[in-house]
Amino acid sequence: MHLHLLQHRPHQGPARIGDWLSSMGHSFTIFHLYAGELVPRLGDCNALILLDDHEGAADSPWSRAERKLIQQALDGHKPLLGIGVGAQRIAAALDAPVGRGTQAEAGWHAITLADDSPFDLPDDFTALLWHRQVFGLPEDALPLGGSDASPLLGFAWDAGRVVGLGCLLHHHRESLGAHLEGVPLPEGHENSPRVQSQDAILEQHQRLDPLAPLLDRLLSQWLRTAPND
């Protein structure tokens, strides 16, 4: 299976997603949109992943083409996965509301799985959050679950073919350091009790290790929805 990955910023790459795809025998191409590479054609891949982006960024040169590609993926039969802001863009394309949450969240936070969640994840786990924007549940979608401040941090639509993931399960130690160095804190971080310092986040880097099998489960479940060509 061949996947296309859209990368929007140099510090927000696929990290463990790329490692997992290679380990499972899948090939993939990363399109570095920030470097001027064009948005790809959907017909050239079996599945599409939208990586994270900076929240609140103004429309970029690729925004229109990316929105068109998202809509094509929603209307088609190929798996679509969005991480962070990528999940927000999928939610918006599904006519779900996207807007400012009550508090910025950045750092390690407890996630509680929703009672009707279709995801093969523990009932409770800790994940990295980095957002102020939140999204509503798209029509006919099932929820992942959420944190105390953000009740919805993910969803599955069309029997799991389309997944939006607001919590960040994909980082390893190297990519976490790059994220902390290059990604701005969410809007309102100065006044939020749910924003941790860079030192505090790095001191708990061991929290990354339990996230690897959770990412494995989620990606395996998601790619099972791909048609057998």
Backbone bond lengths (Angstrom), bond angles and torsions (degrees), N, CA, C in turn:
res aa  C-N    CA-C-N  psi(-1)  N-CA   C-N-CA  omega(-1)  CA-C   N-CA-C  phi
1 M - - - 1.455 - - 1.527 108.82 -
2 H 1.334 116.49 139.40 1.457 121.11 179.29 1.528 109.46 -115.49
3 L 1.342 115.70 132.17 1.456 121.34 -178.00 1.523 110.30 -117.83
4 H 1.323 114.99 149.29 1.453 122.09 170.13 1.525 108.57 -105.92
5 L 1.339 116.43 133.69 1.454 122.99 177.88 1.519 108.62 -119.23
6 L 1.320 117.22 126.75 1.455 121.54 178.13 1.527 108.92 -98.13
7 Q 1.328 116.26 116.23 1.464 121.47 178.88 1.520 108.85 -106.54
8 H 1.347 116.21 126.33 1.460 121.45 -172.22 1.514 113.96 -98.51
9 R 1.335 117.85 -24.10 1.460 121.95 -177.04 1.530 108.66 -141.06
10 P 1.352 117.25 150.21 1.465 118.83 -176.26 1.519 114.03 -64.16
11 H 1.346 118.47 -26.48 1.462 120.82 -177.57 1.534 112.81 -94.31
12 Q 1.325 117.95 8.79 1.466 120.63 -176.18 1.528 110.16 -128.47
13 G 1.329 114.24 64.41 1.451 121.37 -179.54 1.520 112.52 -88.45
14 P 1.323 116.98 -173.79 1.460 121.05 -174.49 1.515 114.86 -76.79
15 A 1.333 118.26 -22.36 1.468 121.93 178.95 1.540 110.31 49.63
16 R 1.340 117.61 -122.54 1.463 120.43 -174.44 1.526 113.10 -67.25
17 I 1.313 118.36 -17.98 1.467 119.07 177.02 1.526 109.43 -62.49
18 G 1.321 115.85 -45.80 1.462 119.31 177.84 1.517 112.23 -63.01
19 D 1.340 116.58 -40.78 1.465 120.10 178.20 1.528 110.54 -60.67
20 W 1.337 116.13 -43.96 1.466 120.19 -177.58 1.522 110.72 -66.25
21 L 1.311 117.25 -44.09 1.465 120.02 -179.13 1.527 110.50 -59.80
22 S 1.322 116.81 -44.80 1.471 120.27 179.39 1.519 111.24 -63.63
23 S 1.342 117.12 -41.34 1.457 120.61 -178.30 1.524 112.09 -65.76
24 M 1.329 116.51 -26.19 1.464 121.13 -179.60 1.521 112.57 -92.95
25 G 1.322 116.72 3.54 1.452 120.65 176.42 1.513 114.76 84.85
26 H 1.305 117.84 12.27 1.470 121.41 177.81 1.522 109.45 -90.01
27 S 1.305 116.45 147.42 1.458 121.46 172.85 1.529 108.77 -101.25
28 F 1.329 115.54 157.98 1.457 118.01 179.86 1.522 109.90 -155.76
29 T 1.320 114.54 155.83 1.458 122.51 175.08 1.514 108.17 -123.39
30 I 1.342 115.99 129.87 1.465 121.34 175.92 1.522 108.03 -97.02
31 F 1.318 116.68 125.38 1.452 122.25 177.34 1.530 107.99 -100.83
32 H 1.325 116.18 110.80 1.460 122.40 -176.61 1.526 108.41 -85.55
33 L 1.324 115.84 85.90 1.453 120.34 -173.82 1.520 112.00 -64.64
34 Y 1.328 116.74 -34.07 1.465 121.20 179.94 1.523 111.98 -64.05
35 A 1.337 116.85 -21.67 1.460 122.08 -179.29 1.528 112.33 -95.73
36 G 1.319 116.79 8.04 1.455 120.41 176.65 1.513 115.30 95.20
37 E 1.348 117.69 1.95 1.455 118.80 176.46 1.529 109.66 -70.75
38 L 1.317 115.92 146.00 1.456 121.10 -174.92 1.522 111.65 -80.08
39 V 1.315 115.52 152.86 1.471 120.64 172.25 1.522 108.23 -63.70
40 P 1.321 118.42 132.37 1.470 120.79 -173.85 1.530 112.55 -78.02
41 R 1.310 114.34 175.11 1.467 121.29 174.20 1.523 108.67 -88.99
42 L 1.315 115.73 137.81 1.462 120.29 -178.85 1.525 111.42 -65.94
43 G 1.323 116.66 -30.60 1.457 119.87 -177.32 1.506 114.79 -67.01
44 D 1.337 117.29 -11.39 1.462 120.86 -177.94 1.520 113.66 -93.62
45 C 1.344 117.44 8.02 1.462 119.26 -178.80 1.522 110.10 -141.39
46 N 1.329 114.94 165.56 1.463 121.50 176.09 1.515 112.79 -95.06
47 A 1.340 116.98 -19.34 1.464 121.28 -179.46 1.527 107.92 -159.75
48 L 1.336 115.36 159.87 1.461 121.20 -173.71 1.528 109.97 -131.85
49 I 1.341 116.54 135.80 1.465 122.51 176.92 1.519 109.06 -123.24
50 L 1.329 116.41 128.47 1.460 122.55 173.18 1.521 107.68 -100.47
51 L 1.320 117.12 112.21 1.454 120.82 178.95 1.526 110.63 -76.79
52 D 1.318 115.51 173.71 1.460 121.94 -174.72 1.535 110.82 -67.55
53 D 1.327 115.84 168.13 1.460 122.91 179.45 1.520 107.13 -148.69
54 H 1.327 116.78 173.41 1.449 120.91 173.53 1.534 109.14 -75.43
55 E 1.307 117.03 132.61 1.458 119.53 176.02 1.526 110.10 -69.53
56 G 1.332 114.20 146.28 1.455 119.16 174.66 1.510 114.47 75.61
57 A 1.329 118.04 6.28 1.462 119.92 178.81 1.526 109.67 -68.30
58 A 1.325 115.89 139.42 1.462 120.04 176.70 1.520 109.24 -64.77
59 D 1.321 115.59 162.42 1.460 119.71 178.55 1.527 110.28 -51.60
60 S 1.312 115.72 132.18 1.455 122.45 179.41 1.524 109.64 -97.68
61 P 1.331 118.15 167.23 1.462 119.91 -178.95 1.526 113.80 -56.98
62 W 1.342 116.09 -25.87 1.462 119.67 -177.02 1.532 113.17 -94.73
63 S 1.333 118.39 -2.35 1.470 121.01 -169.54 1.522 112.67 -58.80
64 R 1.312 116.78 -46.89 1.462 119.83 -177.62 1.520 110.90 -62.43
65 A 1.330 116.86 -46.05 1.464 120.16 -179.90 1.521 110.89 -64.64
66 E 1.339 117.22 -36.02 1.457 119.65 179.02 1.524 111.19 -67.67
67 R 1.330 117.03 -42.28 1.469 119.41 177.68 1.533 110.84 -60.01
68 K 1.322 116.16 -39.77 1.463 119.95 178.01 1.525 111.01 -64.31
69 L 1.339 116.36 -40.90 1.465 120.61 179.42 1.526 110.76 -65.40
70 I 1.327 117.71 -41.25 1.469 121.15 177.08 1.523 110.28 -59.08
71 Q 1.316 116.66 -45.22 1.460 119.65 -178.80 1.526 111.17 -64.79
72 Q 1.325 116.68 -38.92 1.463 120.16 177.09 1.526 110.45 -61.98
73 A 1.337 116.35 -40.98 1.467 120.09 179.56 1.525 110.53 -66.91
74 L 1.324 117.78 -40.82 1.463 120.49 178.59 1.520 111.01 -63.34
75 D 1.323 116.43 -38.72 1.464 121.00 -177.96 1.520 112.61 -78.71
76 G 1.333 117.05 -14.55 1.454 120.91 -176.11 1.503 112.62 -97.33
77 H 1.307 115.11 -153.14 1.465 120.57 -174.72 1.525 112.19 -125.54
78 K 1.318 117.41 18.83 1.455 120.41 -177.69 1.521 110.53 -103.12
79 P 1.323 117.49 145.42 1.458 120.76 178.26 1.530 111.65 -62.39
80 L 1.336 115.20 141.54 1.458 122.94 -179.82 1.524 107.89 -133.69
81 L 1.329 116.15 127.60 1.465 122.08 -179.65 1.516 108.92 -128.52
82 G 1.341 116.64 132.50 1.452 121.74 175.92 1.511 110.56 -120.89
83 I 1.336 116.70 134.87 1.461 123.16 179.72 1.528 108.70 -110.44
84 G 1.325 118.20 131.51 1.460 121.25 176.28 1.513 112.21 59.75
85 V 1.327 116.55 -119.28 1.465 120.83 178.10 1.529 110.47 -63.32
86 G 1.320 117.36 -28.60 1.465 119.78 174.04 1.514 111.67 -58.94
87 A 1.337 117.09 -38.80 1.465 120.91 176.43 1.524 110.86 -66.04
88 Q 1.325 116.72 -39.41 1.461 120.29 177.50 1.527 111.14 -60.44
89 R 1.315 117.12 -39.72 1.472 120.62 -178.67 1.525 111.27 -69.00
90 I 1.325 116.79 -36.14 1.463 118.97 176.07 1.522 109.73 -67.72
91 A 1.335 117.95 -43.32 1.458 121.25 178.31 1.522 110.98 -57.91
92 A 1.340 117.00 -44.29 1.456 120.68 179.08 1.526 110.99 -62.66
93 A 1.345 117.18 -39.93 1.462 120.49 178.77 1.519 111.98 -65.77
94 L 1.337 116.83 -23.82 1.463 122.15 176.83 1.534 111.51 -92.68
95 D 1.339 116.09 14.44 1.473 123.18 175.86 1.521 113.19 67.42
96 A 1.316 117.98 22.49 1.466 120.89 173.16 1.526 108.78 -85.82
97 P 1.327 118.21 147.68 1.467 119.61 178.48 1.523 111.61 -68.45
98 V 1.318 116.20 141.52 1.460 123.16 174.94 1.522 107.13 -131.21
99 G 1.332 117.14 127.34 1.456 119.69 -178.70 1.511 111.65 -167.33
100 R 1.336 116.40 -173.19 1.461 122.24 -177.09 1.521 111.14 -68.95
101 G 1.327 115.07 132.80 1.455 120.30 173.30 1.518 110.89 -82.47
102 T 1.303 116.32 175.30 1.462 120.72 -177.68 1.512 112.14 -68.76
103 Q 1.328 117.30 -32.80 1.461 121.05 -178.88 1.526 110.10 -144.06
104 A 1.323 115.48 146.79 1.458 119.43 169.63 1.528 108.85 -69.92
105 E 1.334 115.43 145.62 1.466 121.57 176.02 1.523 108.37 -129.39
106 A 1.322 116.19 124.98 1.458 120.71 176.64 1.523 108.04 -147.47
107 G 1.326 115.28 119.65 1.457 120.48 -178.58 1.510 111.27 126.24
108 W 1.334 114.92 -162.25 1.465 121.42 -175.76 1.528 110.20 -87.14
109 H 1.340 115.62 124.01 1.463 120.09 -178.40 1.533 110.26 -139.42
110 A 1.309 114.18 149.56 1.469 120.74 -179.88 1.520 110.33 -74.30
111 I 1.327 115.72 134.48 1.466 123.31 177.60 1.526 108.06 -114.62
112 T 1.310 116.31 133.38 1.466 122.16 176.15 1.521 109.02 -111.94
113 L 1.318 115.89 124.65 1.459 120.72 -179.33 1.526 109.81 -68.16
114 A 1.325 115.91 139.38 1.463 120.44 177.49 1.528 110.18 -69.33
115 D 1.332 116.01 150.59 1.464 120.88 -178.05 1.530 111.74 -59.00
116 D 1.321 116.91 -36.70 1.465 120.54 -178.44 1.523 112.44 -103.43
117 S 1.337 116.62 22.73 1.462 119.92 -179.84 1.527 110.73 -68.25
118 P 1.335 118.01 136.86 1.467 120.97 176.82 1.526 112.75 -88.54
119 F 1.333 117.28 -1.22 1.461 120.65 -173.85 1.524 111.20 -80.14
120 D 1.332 115.54 140.15 1.466 121.98 177.87 1.532 108.50 -85.81
121 L 1.338 114.75 73.63 1.459 121.94 -177.66 1.521 108.92 -133.27
122 P 1.336 118.10 160.95 1.471 119.85 177.59 1.524 111.50 -62.98
123 D 1.322 115.20 158.89 1.459 119.74 178.17 1.522 111.65 -62.83
124 D 1.328 116.33 -32.30 1.464 121.68 178.47 1.526 108.79 -140.10
125 F 1.310 116.50 135.53 1.458 121.01 175.56 1.529 108.66 -155.64
126 T 1.326 116.12 166.25 1.465 121.87 179.22 1.517 108.76 -109.18
127 A 1.335 115.93 132.39 1.460 120.58 -178.48 1.522 110.00 -137.30
128 L 1.304 115.46 164.49 1.453 121.70 177.04 1.522 109.19 -82.97
129 L 1.323 116.19 128.51 1.459 122.68 174.73 1.525 108.84 -116.29
130 W 1.338 115.42 149.29 1.463 120.28 -179.99 1.529 107.44 -157.65
131 H 1.336 116.88 78.79 1.462 118.55 -174.23 1.521 111.51 -162.47
132 R 1.311 114.99 159.95 1.459 123.71 164.08 1.533 109.08 -122.10
133 Q 1.337 115.43 -33.89 1.460 120.20 178.97 1.531 110.14 -70.92
134 V 1.312 115.48 144.40 1.465 121.69 174.96 1.523 108.31 -131.43
135 F 1.318 115.97 163.51 1.466 120.49 179.38 1.519 109.64 -130.51
136 G 1.332 114.53 154.83 1.448 120.28 174.08 1.519 110.75 -86.33
137 L 1.314 115.94 170.87 1.461 121.27 -179.55 1.527 109.49 -79.92
138 P 1.337 118.30 119.86 1.462 119.80 177.77 1.532 111.29 -61.04
139 E 1.307 115.64 153.05 1.455 120.43 178.37 1.531 110.20 -58.83
140 D 1.310 115.79 135.78 1.466 123.82 179.20 1.529 113.40 70.00
141 A 1.328 117.71 12.16 1.462 120.92 177.14 1.526 110.24 -97.49
142 L 1.328 115.98 159.36 1.457 122.71 175.20 1.521 108.67 -110.68
143 P 1.347 118.37 144.45 1.458 120.86 -175.17 1.517 113.09 -84.17
144 L 1.329 115.10 152.96 1.466 120.58 169.40 1.521 110.70 -78.61
145 G 1.319 115.51 -53.53 1.456 123.67 -172.78 1.509 107.61 145.20
146 G 1.326 117.65 -163.09 1.447 118.03 -177.87 1.509 113.19 -170.35
147 S 1.339 114.32 -174.98 1.454 122.76 177.81 1.526 108.76 -100.77
148 D 1.332 116.13 -179.66 1.459 119.94 178.10 1.522 111.70 -61.03
149 A 1.332 116.89 -37.32 1.464 120.91 -176.67 1.524 113.00 -91.93
150 S 1.320 117.53 -20.03 1.469 121.55 -176.56 1.527 108.62 -132.06
151 P 1.333 117.34 95.12 1.469 120.16 -174.55 1.523 114.36 -62.64
152 L 1.349 117.27 -23.69 1.463 119.93 -179.08 1.521 109.40 -123.40
153 L 1.329 115.99 114.93 1.461 121.33 178.57 1.524 112.39 -124.06
154 G 1.307 115.65 22.65 1.455 119.03 176.57 1.508 110.95 169.84
155 F 1.324 115.76 161.73 1.461 120.89 -179.89 1.526 110.01 -157.12
156 A 1.317 114.54 159.24 1.467 122.11 173.51 1.521 108.01 -125.91
157 W 1.313 116.04 134.96 1.463 122.20 -175.99 1.529 108.94 -130.97
158 D 1.317 116.17 150.71 1.469 122.34 179.89 1.528 110.35 56.06
159 A 1.329 115.16 57.42 1.464 122.66 176.40 1.524 112.49 57.27
160 G 1.339 116.75 32.67 1.454 120.90 176.64 1.511 115.44 88.18
161 R 1.338 117.31 1.44 1.473 119.64 178.06 1.523 111.35 -67.66
162 V 1.321 116.16 -32.91 1.461 122.32 -179.75 1.526 108.20 -115.15
163 V 1.328 116.16 125.23 1.465 121.39 -177.29 1.524 109.04 -129.01
164 G 1.329 115.94 132.64 1.452 122.38 170.71 1.516 108.62 -114.65
165 L 1.324 117.43 127.75 1.465 121.87 -174.88 1.522 109.05 -125.70
166 G 1.329 116.31 108.79 1.452 120.77 -179.01 1.509 114.30 -83.05
167 C 1.329 117.87 -23.44 1.464 120.46 176.29 1.528 108.84 -91.18
168 L 1.318 116.40 151.89 1.461 122.03 -171.54 1.523 110.04 -101.93
169 L 1.330 115.37 102.77 1.463 121.55 -179.07 1.527 112.89 -97.69
170 H 1.328 117.19 -6.58 1.463 120.26 -163.96 1.516 115.07 -96.91
171 H 1.316 118.98 -2.79 1.461 119.13 -173.84 1.535 112.64 -78.55
172 H 1.336 115.54 147.18 1.459 122.30 163.19 1.534 107.40 -114.34
173 R 1.325 117.34 -177.47 1.470 119.64 -172.19 1.534 111.37 -59.44
174 E 1.320 117.59 -44.05 1.460 120.63 -177.11 1.526 111.35 -64.97
175 S 1.337 116.44 -46.26 1.466 119.31 -177.98 1.524 111.70 -69.90
176 L 1.336 116.74 -30.12 1.456 119.20 175.91 1.522 110.57 -63.78
177 G 1.330 116.82 -44.20 1.457 119.82 177.61 1.518 112.09 -60.57
178 A 1.344 116.61 -41.60 1.467 120.23 178.65 1.519 110.95 -64.99
179 H 1.331 116.19 -39.29 1.464 120.52 178.63 1.534 110.55 -61.84
180 L 1.313 116.37 -48.43 1.460 119.77 -178.09 1.527 111.65 -64.38
181 E 1.314 116.21 -32.00 1.464 120.22 -179.42 1.529 111.96 -76.34
182 G 1.339 116.85 -37.52 1.458 118.97 -167.74 1.512 117.31 -111.56
183 V 1.327 118.35 -10.50 1.467 120.29 -175.25 1.533 108.94 -105.34
184 P 1.320 118.33 125.06 1.467 119.51 -179.17 1.518 111.80 -66.52
185 L 1.327 115.65 150.10 1.458 120.78 175.14 1.525 109.98 -64.56
186 P 1.331 117.13 150.54 1.460 119.61 -179.05 1.528 112.08 -62.44
187 E 1.315 115.07 155.97 1.462 121.05 176.87 1.531 110.20 -56.67
188 G 1.313 116.30 136.99 1.454 120.85 179.18 1.507 114.34 83.33
189 H 1.326 117.68 11.53 1.469 120.27 -176.95 1.524 111.80 -64.98
190 E 1.341 116.83 -26.50 1.473 119.61 -175.81 1.525 111.79 -63.24
191 N 1.318 117.36 -31.39 1.463 121.47 -173.51 1.523 113.49 -111.02
192 S 1.317 116.77 11.29 1.460 119.20 -176.48 1.526 111.38 -101.10
193 P 1.328 117.51 128.77 1.465 119.86 175.40 1.521 112.67 -74.68
194 R 1.321 117.27 -4.03 1.464 121.12 -176.80 1.523 112.04 -104.63
195 V 1.318 116.15 19.97 1.463 121.69 175.56 1.523 108.53 -112.49
196 Q 1.324 116.23 122.40 1.462 122.28 -178.48 1.523 110.08 -98.15
197 S 1.300 116.07 155.64 1.459 120.48 178.80 1.530 110.37 -72.35
198 Q 1.326 114.87 159.95 1.460 119.81 177.92 1.526 110.76 -59.61
199 D 1.317 116.83 -41.37 1.471 120.29 179.44 1.522 111.25 -62.72
200 A 1.340 116.71 -41.90 1.461 120.19 -179.31 1.523 111.25 -65.37
201 I 1.315 116.52 -37.24 1.465 119.90 178.65 1.524 110.65 -67.00
202 L 1.320 116.35 -45.67 1.461 120.15 -179.05 1.523 112.17 -67.16
203 E 1.331 117.42 -34.71 1.457 120.65 179.17 1.527 111.90 -62.20
204 Q 1.325 116.58 -23.71 1.458 121.10 -179.37 1.530 111.33 -107.15
205 H 1.325 116.22 30.15 1.463 119.77 -177.08 1.526 112.33 -60.56
206 Q 1.331 118.21 -20.31 1.466 120.06 178.46 1.529 111.40 -63.67
207 R 1.325 117.30 -16.87 1.463 120.37 176.63 1.528 111.62 -65.97
208 L 1.330 117.63 -15.89 1.461 120.74 177.59 1.522 111.74 -66.70
209 D 1.329 117.04 -34.87 1.463 120.40 -171.77 1.529 113.65 -60.19
210 P 1.347 120.29 -45.64 1.471 119.26 179.26 1.527 113.78 -68.17
211 L 1.346 117.03 -13.61 1.459 119.07 -179.13 1.529 112.31 -78.30
212 A 1.340 117.12 -23.31 1.473 120.05 -178.05 1.529 112.51 -59.10
213 P 1.347 120.16 -49.11 1.471 118.30 178.00 1.526 113.26 -67.30
214 L 1.336 117.36 -26.29 1.469 119.21 176.78 1.523 110.46 -69.21
215 L 1.339 115.72 -40.93 1.469 119.54 175.31 1.518 110.57 -62.30
216 D 1.325 116.42 -41.53 1.470 121.93 177.91 1.528 110.32 -56.26
217 R 1.336 116.35 -49.29 1.472 120.30 -179.62 1.522 111.28 -60.65
218 L 1.325 115.53 -45.63 1.456 119.22 -175.78 1.523 111.34 -65.70
219 L 1.331 117.51 -45.74 1.462 120.13 -179.70 1.524 111.59 -65.80
220 S 1.340 116.82 -38.80 1.466 119.80 178.52 1.519 111.15 -62.93
221 Q 1.328 115.78 -44.92 1.458 120.39 179.02 1.526 110.76 -63.07
222 W 1.329 116.12 -42.71 1.467 120.74 -177.78 1.533 111.60 -65.11
223 L 1.327 118.15 -47.07 1.462 119.96 -175.29 1.526 113.15 -73.88
224 R 1.338 116.95 -14.34 1.467 118.49 173.39 1.519 111.86 -64.08
225 T 1.336 116.84 -17.17 1.469 119.85 -179.19 1.525 112.22 -82.01
226 A 1.346 117.64 -6.87 1.458 120.16 -179.56 1.512 110.23 -67.10
227 P 1.338 117.75 139.03 1.475 120.05 177.75 1.522 110.82 -66.92
228 N 1.300 116.06 148.62 1.463 121.26 175.89 1.511 109.32 -84.60
229 D 1.325 115.37 103.78 1.461 120.03 -179.53 1.524 111.35 -84.48
